[in-house]
Amino acid sequence: MTPPPDDLDDTGLTLTAEPDAPGTLGLRLAGSLDHESADALVRAVARHLETPPAPRLLRLECTGLTTCDALGLAALLMPGRRARAADCLLRLENRPARLEKLLAVTGTHGYLVGQEPRPA
């Protein structure tokens, strides 16, 4: 049974933990990752990362992400830093085209995804 989505302070963004392989923390994002939801996302992901057992892979499923502004991008970078500090890999999966473009334009694609974007 899938747990209910995290309450992100009625920001328009939900974060839902998904069953995953041992050692993997799977989280599904849905809605707008922006100035209203960025801090709440950072806090929620930190809570998940601190819950034992410590994951070796943090998988953020982005299919349901409708928008991501500059503060939303910063909110994705923070869990990336925390994950690396805990010797955990971060993987952004199923990124919408707008997020993919934002990652490429800002030069954060390699940091958050682990590889450079494919040429269009």
ABEGO torsion letter per residue (X at the ends): XBBBBBBAGGAGBBBBBBBBBBGBBBBBBBEBBBAAAAAAAAAAAAAAAABOBBBABBBBBAAABABBBAAAAAAAAAAAAAAAAAGBBBBBBGBBAAAAAAAAAAGAAAAAAGBBBBBX
